Amino acid sequence: MASWRQGRFGSILKRRHRLEKRPVECVRGYVGGLVLGVVLGWLLSLVSGNVIQTLPHSKTLHLPCLYCIVDSASLAATPDLLAFAEALAAGGCTLLQYRNKSGNVRVMLEQARELKKHLGDSVRLIMNDRADLCLAAEFDGVHVGQEDLSPEAIRKIIGPDRWLGVSTHNPEQLREADRTSADYLAIGPVFATSSKDKPDPVVGLEGVRRARELTRKPLVAIGGITRANAVSVIQAGADSVAVISDLSREPRKSAEEFFRILR
């Protein structure tokens, strides 16, 4: 009789132990399933190119509404170029790209270093095309076009912390650039422009809207943008407008007017 009772009591204890374990097992199963679901969702998004912003090389950028471009083609003399850049900074410009297509590396480096010296940390300086000169002049980033080194090649040179921008001119180019380590993308020309000898086809405001649909990265619109049409470009989805020609006369006043219009 005693052995029968002990056996029955032991069976009850085992059953109770199994029941007590079930909530823990259920929680473990739920957590495991949740983690697996998150991982699978992330992988699917990665394949579709929708989580570029969460990858290790990504950083959060806050682009100003005005992206000023200083082109040495119209400011060949270094003192003139510096005075122009300083006037833009006085007008509120905090993001400036230095463009020099002359091919004279010595002059490019000299001007870049002078820009850095005069503007200091008050303006983020972006070098057009040349990653090597970006490093040599201690600039804050590089902007490349479709015919320059690939974004990944540039990234290997400048490292993870400097900004990297890529110009695009159609949805295919934008999709490809969106999958790279570029920190921001540019789309254009939005309107007809005279700042390039052989400009790409105009994309219009619809091109800006389409670009906005295709990327979560900060978007810069460029090409023929003036104080008269800048608002429409921002409304189409651009985070920032890159401007050259409409800053050429009275740069400080022009920059101030852009900020007043866009803010």
GIUR-V349134 format. One record per pair of residues at least 4 apart in sequence whose ideal C-beta (glycine too) atoms are under 6 Angstrom apart, sorted by the first residue. I is the first residue (numbers start at 1). GAP is how many residues later the second one is. D is the distance in whole Angstrom. If there is no record, write none. Layout:
BEGIN
i: {I,I}
gap: {GAP,GAP}
d: {D,D}
END
This chain:
BEGIN
i: {21,45,45,46,49,53,53,57,57,61,61,61,63,63,63,64,64,65,65,66,67,67,67,67,68,68,68,69,69,69,69,70,70,71,71,72,75,75,75,78,78,81,82,82,84,85,87,87,88,88,88,89,89,89,90,91,91,91,92,92,93,94,95,96,96,97,97,97,98,98,98,99,100,108,109,109,112,112,113,115,116,116,119,124,125,125,126,126,127,127,127,127,128,129,131,131,131,131,133,134,134,140,141,141,142,142,142,143,144,144,144,145,149,149,151,151,151,154,155,155,158,163,164,164,165,166,166,166,167,168,168,168,168,168,169,169,171,174,174,175,177,177,178,184,184,184,185,185,185,186,186,187,187,187,188,188,188,189,189,189,189,189,190,190,190,191,191,192,192,193,193,193,195,195,203,205,208,208,208,208,209,209,211,212,218,219,219,220,220,221,221,221,222,225,225,225,225,226,227,227,230,230,233,233,234,243,247,247,250,259}
gap: {4,5,6,5,130,5,163,103,124,122,123,157,155,176,177,30,31,175,197,192,28,153,173,175,20,25,28,28,30,173,175,15,28,28,173,28,5,6,9,33,36,30,32,36,167,30,164,165,5,163,167,4,30,34,162,161,164,165,163,167,162,29,29,27,29,29,31,46,14,17,29,29,8,25,24,27,21,25,24,4,21,22,4,16,14,15,15,17,6,7,12,15,15,19,11,23,26,27,4,5,8,23,21,22,12,16,22,22,4,10,22,22,4,5,15,29,31,10,9,26,4,20,18,19,19,11,16,19,19,5,6,9,17,19,4,31,39,37,40,39,5,8,37,33,34,36,30,32,34,34,36,21,24,34,33,34,35,4,10,13,34,35,31,33,43,32,33,10,32,6,30,31,49,50,4,31,13,28,29,30,27,28,8,25,21,19,20,20,22,12,17,20,20,5,8,16,18,20,30,34,11,32,5,8,4,4,4,7,4,4}
d: {6,4,4,5,5,5,6,6,4,5,6,5,5,5,4,5,5,6,4,5,5,6,5,4,5,4,5,5,6,6,5,5,6,5,6,4,5,4,5,5,6,6,6,5,6,6,4,4,4,5,5,5,6,5,5,4,3,5,6,5,5,6,5,5,6,4,6,6,6,6,6,4,5,6,6,6,6,4,5,6,6,6,4,5,4,5,5,5,6,4,5,5,5,5,5,5,4,5,6,4,5,6,5,3,6,6,6,4,4,6,6,5,4,5,5,4,5,6,6,5,4,5,5,5,5,4,4,6,5,4,4,5,6,6,6,4,6,5,5,6,6,5,5,6,4,6,6,5,6,4,5,6,4,6,6,4,4,5,5,5,2,6,5,5,6,6,3,6,5,5,5,4,5,6,3,4,5,4,5,5,5,5,6,3,5,5,5,5,5,5,4,5,4,6,6,5,5,4,6,6,5,6,5,5,6,5,5,5,6,6}
END
